[in-house]
Amino acid sequence: MERSRKRQPRALGRGVSAEDGATGNGPSRASRLRLMRLGCALVLGVFAFGAPDASRAAEVEDSCVDCHSDKDLLVVNKKLYDYYQDWQYSVHKQEEVTCFDCHGGNPEIADKKGAHGTGLGEEDTSSAVNFKNIPDTCGQCHEEILDSYRTSEHFKHLVRKKEEKQGPNCVTCHGSMGTSIPNVTSVEEACVRCHNDETENHPEIPDDARTILNKFLSIDRFYRYIRVRLEPEERGPFLDKIDARIRDLSLRWHTFDLEEIEKDTQSVLAAIKQKRDEVRERKAEAKAASGD
């Protein structure tokens, strides 16, 4: 006698067989009930355990900002609070340079100890923000400025082993979190810390630096005048040359060679003032010719 064969269910789709269908054209009532129970379980699971929180993920991705932006620090640790506020409105923030880029650590760890890691403090000689290491830290982005600074006497004093924290570095003049360009007041205040009558270390330097910087900053005033009033066909070529000279002069400032800086500043200032005078003369001649 021939053995009877048990008929295997015919697959209709993922997770649905012919045994589930009354006609083989779709899921049966039992199958639909199972799907409904599964859906309910998923919904209840979301309510019970919570859906993935995007803000929580962002928090772990940048735990430095989350912790250091705490407004309670204004009372319990104002210095730390001010650091964050300085960074918050700085060009570094705009360029997406964060705590991790300079201090190290791990911004993806929410735990304070894990996020900080080791070697973050300036007292650690291996730290990126140690006084002697700051130029190299800043130089990761400002390479040409670092190259100029390394030629200076200031840098030589900074790296001498017996002279702890002597010689200015980047933050001496520019600050750290919120960087700034020195003005005639701040540059004198920075220089006078070391160059004064008491130390007898070239006490004339603060006043010289202030005078030269004033001339350097005056270049911008003439530059804006020419940019607005010079004819387009002449403006481009002239300002391209001036831009290159201003850029070189900016780098020269970081050598702290005031004699050379003053010479270059005078040269650029004279060239741009001459062009300003030419523009004024042309405007006056045009006005006279028109009879106005």
GIDA-V435130 format. One record per helix or strand. SS is the DSSP state (A for helix, B for strand). FROM is the first residue (numbers start at 1). TO is the last residue. If there is no record, write none. Layout:
BEGIN
SS,FROM,TO  SS,FROM,TO
END
This chain:
BEGIN
B,11,13  B,16,17  A,18,20  A,29,49  A,54,61  A,63,68  A,73,76  A,78,88  A,91,94  A,99,103  A,112,116  A,134,138  A,143,149  A,153,159  A,170,174  A,184,191  A,205,229  A,232,253  A,258,290
END
